[in-house]
Amino acid sequence: MARISDYVSSHKYFDENYNVNNQNYSNDFLAGLNVSSPAASSGTFSLSDYSMIKSGTYGKLMKAYYAQEKAQKSSSGKDSTAKLSVMSDNAASLSKSAEALMNSSLWTKKEVKEKNEETGEETTKSEYDWKAISKALNSFIDDYNSTVEAAGESNTKSVLRNAAWMTKATSAHERLLNQVGISIGKGNKLSLDEDELKKSDIEVLKTLFIGHNSFASKIMNKGNSIANAAGVGSSYTKNGTYSKAVSQLANSKFDVKE
């Protein structure tokens, strides 16, 4: 049997045609061709393999193999542009709906007219607009859940990091949220019990949703962060690797409530 090292040394086929002679060939690929590593002095190959090399077939296979491997490596850990766009839109909507909850007028009593169905008499009383409050909260919850779901399917580490922070912030407010009819369910998604909402303490609602250090403020800021992360789609450190903290986060399932 001829040695592959003898052939490569006497014929600069790979260097001149495919520029793969100096690569660290995959053992799996070489094993499929019955060929040992070129660096191994004991490596042998059959006449059929010799024919493949001489005809150029082997070089073409090697080129295709490494092109595919490179493509797979470059695509791993990234989201498609379309996916990032949807994620960015969801997070931007969340930020806006959270900001809407911070509007103090939403938590101010309004003059509401009520009509007596029997007498037709109208009376005016001061009351919170629970219809508007419920609408604003449902909008916020829908946007929050869409953002969590999209982020949970992401491969972009900066998106995962910010989304994980957001769900942790929500968990930290779980006791107060429960008091106003908002619960955290499977997948860290929120749901609203409107009957419980109307019976809740308005001061607890104001604590949650008014002010720059409120729950709504934190979610608004994190929504912006997720939108920006999805827009950039980058989470690499300067040396081109993922940070240790982000890598650990990617391995966790932040979107699953334990």
DAGIUR-V299213 format. One record per run of one state. SS is the DSSP state (@ for helix, = for strand, . for the rest). FROM is the first residue (numbers start at 1). TO is the last residue. If there is no record, write none. Layout:
BEGIN
{{SS	FROM	TO} {SS	FROM	TO}}
END
This chain:
BEGIN
{{.	1	2} {=	3	3} {@	4	10} {.	11	12} {@	13	17} {.	18	26} {@	27	32} {.	33	43} {=	44	44} {.	45	46} {@	47	55} {.	56	56} {@	57	75} {.	76	80} {@	81	101} {.	102	103} {@	104	107} {.	108	109} {=	110	115} {.	116	121} {=	122	127} {.	128	129} {@	130	152} {.	153	156} {@	157	172} {.	173	173} {@	174	179} {.	180	181} {=	182	184} {.	185	185} {@	186	188} {.	189	189} {=	190	192} {.	193	193} {@	194	199} {.	200	201} {@	202	209} {.	210	214} {@	215	232} {.	233	235} {=	236	236} {.	237	241} {=	242	242} {.	243	243} {@	244	250} {.	251	258}}
END
